[in-house]
Amino acid sequence: MLESRFPAILLGLVLALVAHLAQAEPSLAKSAVETALQLVTGESDDVAASSTVRDNLLIQQLSEGSEAPLLVPPKPRFVQSEPEAITPPPTHSLHVMLDWYINPYHAALIVARERGLLDQEGLDVTFNAPADPNVPPKLVAAERADLALMSQPTLHRLVDRGLPLVRVGTLIPVPLSGILVRADRGIASLADLKGKTIGYAVEDEARVLLDGLLEQQRFGLEEIKLERVDFSLSQALARGEVDAVVGTLRPLDRRQSAQQGVATREFSIDDSGIPLHDALILVANRDDLSEHRRDISHFLDALERATAWLVKHPQAGWELISTAEPALDTPENRAAWPDVLRFMALRPSLLQPQRYARFEAYLKARGLIEQITPVSRLAVEIQTP
């Protein structure tokens, strides 16, 4: 056994000697290697020794005069193949109906889209403005849209009529509506609204607001003429087609009327008996909420990040939304931007259940709904999964 290994042992000793020779005198290295091979290899071991020499990279390098280190690892071998295609994460689609034509109160939606926050959440969101402001919640109820913007008072009335709607988020958590009247129509107080024509966009909201504002007056809605003007609140007021409008998104409409040369006076709901409520909310279809819950949660997360960025960068925010939506870049909107910004909900997903319970009880007491609906069927808080 030892005899069979002797040539390999001898070869190792010779190689060590050759390494020193190569450092001292490179010219001697080649002859030393050749001599070592002759000593080690014999007639009987010719095949095995030749194989050993061929497989040893060090011997080949030394025989060519190389000064490489003694132990050289073999070169790795790589398998050449096409790289696997990287599959992007799946995107989930959401169809969101706006409550109105695009306006500064939609800033969080615009920023979430323009800054790629929706893409980061894996969402493909489509925003559509309605031709009729009464239609968006009905599309959600009919499962033809996933989310819609609307007011809290309208939600209570529609749920009372059986529509399967539920609040899932809030964009504007304070009431902004009121009555805006022309200053040249002799309306110095709410009592002067008797016999006047009031324009509105969404009837359910208008009736709730007027009922509360006229609560202390000696006349009711039957002595006021209501005229539906849809999106043309400011225009109808400026043209003199109506004496007043209700449900306005202040402070925008005040400035728009002033820009058109119309002096106005406002009656706010702040001093009325109408409870605090959310001016602009997101609603979903209650019956298929579980199917979209995760996507809605990610959507609300994107809106929260967008709002936080707007609060920290108000001027950059205005530049971003007015560039993305050029129709917003008007003197009235620019002047109203600081006021609009301070009304935005910092946590769109946050629910104040007592607010919905209180408003539901108020509507029932005023005879504006038939029955009390539990808060759990009116509004939910979507938790991040």
C-alpha positions in Angstrom: 0.0 0.0 0.0 2.8 2.4 1.0 4.7 1.4 -2.1 1.8 2.3 -4.4 1.7 5.8 -2.8 5.4 6.4 -2.9 5.4 8.2 -6.3 2.8 10.7 -5.2 4.7 11.4 -1.9 7.9 11.9 -3.8 6.1 14.2 -6.3 4.8 16.4 -3.5 8.3 16.8 -2.0 9.7 17.6 -5.4 7.0 20.2 -6.0 7.8 22.0 -2.8 11.5 22.2 -3.8 10.5 23.4 -7.3 8.5 26.3 -5.7 11.5 27.6 -3.9 13.6 27.2 -7.0 11.1 29.2 -9.0 11.3 32.1 -6.6 15.1 32.1 -6.5 15.9 31.4 -10.1 12.9 31.1 -12.6 15.1 29.8 -15.3 15.8 26.5 -13.3 12.1 25.9 -12.8 11.3 24.2 -16.1 14.2 21.8 -16.0 13.5 20.9 -12.4 9.9 20.0 -13.3 11.0 17.8 -16.2 13.5 16.0 -14.0 10.9 15.5 -11.3 8.5 13.9 -13.8 11.2 11.6 -15.0 12.0 10.5 -11.5 8.5 9.9 -10.5 7.1 8.3 -13.6 8.1 4.8 -14.6 7.0 2.3 -17.2 4.4 0.7 -15.0 3.1 4.1 -13.6 3.2 6.1 -16.9 -0.6 6.5 -17.3 -1.3 7.4 -13.7 1.5 9.9 -13.4 0.7 11.6 -16.6 -2.9 12.0 -15.5 -1.8 13.5 -12.2 0.4 16.0 -13.9 -2.3 17.0 -16.4 -4.8 17.5 -13.6 -2.5 19.7 -11.5 -2.7 23.3 -12.7 0.3 24.2 -10.5 2.7 21.9 -12.4 1.5 23.3 -15.8 2.1 26.8 -14.6 5.5 26.1 -13.2 6.5 24.3 -16.4 5.7 27.6 -18.3 7.7 29.7 -15.9 4.7 31.1 -14.0 5.1 32.6 -10.6 1.6 31.8 -9.4 1.0 30.7 -5.8 1.4 27.1 -4.8 -2.3 26.3 -4.4 -4.5 27.6 -7.2 -8.2 26.6 -7.1 -9.7 25.3 -10.3 -11.7 27.8 -12.3 -15.5 27.6 -11.6 -17.7 26.4 -14.4 -20.9 28.3 -15.0 -24.0 27.0 -16.7 -25.1 29.4 -19.4 -28.8 29.9 -19.4 -31.4 32.6 -20.0 -32.3 34.5 -16.8 -35.8 33.8 -15.4 -38.3 36.6 -16.1 -39.2 38.7 -13.0 -42.9 38.6 -12.5 -44.2 41.9 -11.1 -46.6 41.6 -8.2 -50.3 41.4 -9.2 -52.2 44.7 -9.3 -55.7 45.1 -8.1 -58.2 47.4 -9.8 -60.5 49.9 -8.0 -63.1 52.0 -9.7 -63.7 55.2 -7.8 -66.6 57.6 -8.6 -66.0 61.2 -7.6 -68.8 63.3 -6.1 -68.2 66.3 -8.3 -66.0 67.5 -11.1 -62.4 67.5 -10.0 -61.7 70.1 -7.4 -59.1 70.9 -4.7 -60.9 68.8 -2.1 -59.8 65.8 -4.1 -56.1 66.7 -3.6 -55.2 63.6 -1.6 -56.5 61.4 -4.5 -54.5 63.4 -7.1 -51.3 63.3 -5.0 -51.6 59.5 -4.3 -51.9 58.9 -8.0 -49.2 61.4 -9.1 -46.6 60.3 -6.5 -47.0 56.7 -7.3 -48.4 55.8 -3.9 -51.3 53.8 -5.4 -48.8 51.8 -7.5 -46.7 51.1 -4.4 -49.8 49.6 -2.8 -50.3 47.4 -5.9 -53.5 49.3 -7.0 -54.7 50.3 -10.4 -57.3 53.0 -9.6 -59.6 54.7 -12.0 -61.2 58.0 -11.0 -64.4 59.1 -12.8 -66.4 62.3 -12.4 -70.1 61.8 -12.7 -72.4 63.5 -15.2 -75.0 63.7 -12.4 -73.9 64.2 -8.7 -76.7 62.0 -7.5 -75.4 58.9 -9.4 -72.1 57.8 -7.8 -73.6 56.1 -4.7 -76.2 54.4 -6.8 -73.4 52.9 -9.1 -71.7 51.5 -6.0 -75.0 50.0 -4.8 -75.5 48.4 -8.2 -71.9 47.0 -8.1 -70.9 49.1 -11.1 -68.3 51.0 -9.1 -66.2 50.0 -6.1 -66.1 53.3 -4.2 -67.9 56.6 -4.4 -67.5 60.0 -2.7 -70.5 61.6 -1.1 -71.6 63.4 2.1 -72.5 61.8 5.4 -76.1 63.2 5.5 -76.8 61.6 2.1 -75.5 58.3 3.2 -78.0 58.1 6.1 -80.9 58.9 3.8 -79.9 56.4 1.1 -79.3 53.6 3.6 -82.7 54.3 5.1 -84.1 53.6 1.7 -82.4 50.3 1.5 -79.2 50.9 -0.5 -76.4 48.6 0.7 -73.9 51.4 1.3 -71.3 51.7 4.1 -68.8 54.4 4.9 -65.2 53.1 4.7 -63.2 56.4 4.7 -63.3 60.1 5.2 -61.6 62.9 3.2 -63.2 66.0 4.8 -64.3 65.4 8.5 -66.1 68.7 9.1 -69.2 70.1 7.5 -68.6 72.7 4.8 -72.1 73.3 3.6 -74.5 76.1 4.2 -76.7 78.5 2.2 -75.1 81.1 -0.1 -77.4 83.9 -1.1 -77.2 86.8 -3.5 -76.7 90.0 -1.6 -79.0 91.9 -4.0 -82.1 89.8 -3.3 -83.0 91.3 0.1 -82.1 88.3 2.2 -80.6 89.6 5.4 -81.6 86.7 7.5 -82.9 83.1 7.2 -86.4 84.5 7.7 -86.1 86.2 4.3 -85.8 82.9 2.5 -89.6 82.5 2.6 -90.9 82.3 -1.0 -87.4 82.4 -2.5 -85.9 80.0 -5.0 -83.0 77.9 -3.7 -80.8 75.8 -6.1 -79.3 72.5 -5.0 -77.2 69.6 -6.5 -78.0 66.6 -4.3 -81.6 66.6 -3.0 -81.0 64.4 0.1 -78.3 66.6 1.5 -80.2 69.8 0.6 -83.3 68.7 2.5 -81.3 67.7 5.6 -79.5 71.0 5.6 -82.5 73.2 5.0 -84.6 71.4 7.6 -81.9 72.1 10.2 -81.3 75.7 9.1 -85.0 76.6 9.0 -85.9 74.8 12.3 -86.3 78.1 14.2 -88.3 79.8 11.4 -92.1 80.0 11.1 -92.2 78.4 7.7 -90.8 75.1 6.3 -89.6 73.6 3.0 -93.1 73.8 1.5 -92.8 77.6 1.4 -89.5 77.5 -0.5 -89.0 76.7 -4.1 -86.2 74.1 -4.7 -84.6 74.0 -8.1 -82.1 71.3 -9.1 -79.1 72.8 -10.8 -76.6 70.0 -10.5 -73.0 71.2 -10.9 -74.0 74.7 -11.8 -74.5 76.1 -8.3 -72.2 79.1 -8.7 -73.2 79.7 -12.3 -76.9 79.6 -11.4 -76.4 82.1 -8.6 -74.3 84.3 -10.8 -76.8 84.3 -13.6 -79.6 85.2 -11.2 -81.5 82.0 -11.9 -81.9 81.3 -8.2 -81.8 83.5 -5.1 -79.6 81.2 -3.1 -77.9 77.8 -3.3 -77.5 75.1 -0.6 -74.9 72.5 -0.1 -72.0 74.6 -1.3 -68.4 73.6 -0.8 -67.2 76.7 0.9 -64.8 78.5 0.6 -64.6 77.7 -3.1 -68.1 78.9 -4.0 -67.8 82.2 -2.2 -64.6 83.0 -4.1 -66.1 81.8 -7.4 -69.1 84.1 -7.0 -66.9 87.0 -6.1 -64.7 86.4 -9.2 -67.9 86.5 -11.3 -68.8 89.9 -9.7 -71.6 88.6 -7.5 -71.7 89.8 -3.9 -73.0 87.0 -1.6 -73.9 86.4 2.0 -73.5 83.0 3.7 -75.6 81.3 6.4 -73.5 78.5 8.0 -74.9 75.5 9.7 -72.4 76.0 12.6 -75.1 77.8 14.7 -77.9 75.4 13.8 -79.0 72.3 15.5 -77.5 70.0 12.8 -74.9 67.7 14.5 -71.3 67.6 13.4 -70.8 65.3 10.4 -68.3 64.4 7.7 -68.6 66.5 4.6 -66.9 64.1 2.2 -66.7 60.3 2.7 -65.9 57.2 0.8 -68.6 54.6 0.6 -68.5 50.9 -0.6 -71.1 48.3 -1.2 -71.8 46.6 2.1 -72.7 43.3 0.5 -69.4 42.7 -1.2 -67.1 44.6 1.2 -65.2 41.5 2.1 -64.1 41.1 -1.5 -62.5 44.5 -1.6 -61.5 45.0 2.0 -57.8 44.5 1.5 -57.7 46.8 -1.5 -59.7 49.5 0.2 -57.3 49.3 3.2 -54.3 49.8 0.9 -56.1 52.6 -0.9 -56.7 54.4 2.4 -53.1 53.9 3.4 -52.0 55.7 0.2 -54.4 58.6 0.9 -53.0 59.0 4.4 -49.5 59.2 3.1 -50.6 61.6 0.4 -52.3 63.9 3.0 -49.3 63.8 5.2 -47.1 64.9 2.3 -49.5 67.7 1.5 -49.5 69.1 5.0 -45.7 69.2 5.0 -45.4 70.5 1.5 -48.4 72.8 0.8 -46.8 74.8 -1.9 -45.4 71.8 -3.7 -48.7 70.1 -3.2 -50.5 72.9 -5.0 -48.0 72.9 -7.8 -48.4 69.1 -8.2 -52.2 69.0 -8.3 -52.5 72.1 -10.5 -50.0 70.7 -13.0 -51.6 67.2 -13.0 -55.1 68.7 -13.4 -54.8 72.1 -15.2 -58.5 72.9 -14.8 -57.7 73.4 -11.1 -55.3 76.3 -11.8 -57.7 79.2 -11.3 -57.3 82.3 -9.2 -60.2 81.2 -7.0 -58.7 77.8 -6.3 -55.3 79.1 -5.7 -56.6 81.6 -3.2 -58.7 79.0 -1.4 -56.0 76.4 -1.3 -54.7 77.2 2.3 -58.3 76.9 3.6 -59.0 73.7 1.7 -55.8 72.1 3.0 -56.7 72.5 6.7 -60.0 70.7 6.3 -58.4 67.4 5.1 -58.6 64.3 7.2 -55.1 63.3 8.4 -56.3 59.7 9.0 -58.9 58.8 6.3 -59.6 55.4 7.7 -60.5 56.7 11.2 -64.1 56.3 12.2 -65.9 58.3 14.8 -68.9 56.0 15.5 -70.6 58.4 17.9 -70.8 60.9 15.2 -72.8 58.5 13.0 -75.0 57.4 15.9 -75.8 61.0 16.8 -76.6 62.0 13.3 -78.9 59.0 12.8 -80.8 59.8 15.9 -81.1 63.4 14.8 -82.6 62.5 11.4 -85.0 60.1 13.0 -86.2 62.8 15.5 -86.7 65.2 12.6 -88.7 62.7 10.6 -86.1 62.6 7.8 -85.6 58.8 8.0 -88.0 56.0 8.8 -86.0 53.8 11.2 -82.7 53.7 13.1 -79.9 51.8 11.4 -77.1 50.4 13.6 -73.8 52.2 13.2 -72.2 48.9 12.2 -74.3 49.0 9.0 -73.7 52.6 8.3 -69.9 52.9 8.8 -66.9 50.7 9.4 -63.2 51.3 10.0 -61.0 49.3 7.6 -58.0 47.9 9.4 -54.7 47.3 7.6 -54.4 43.5 7.1 
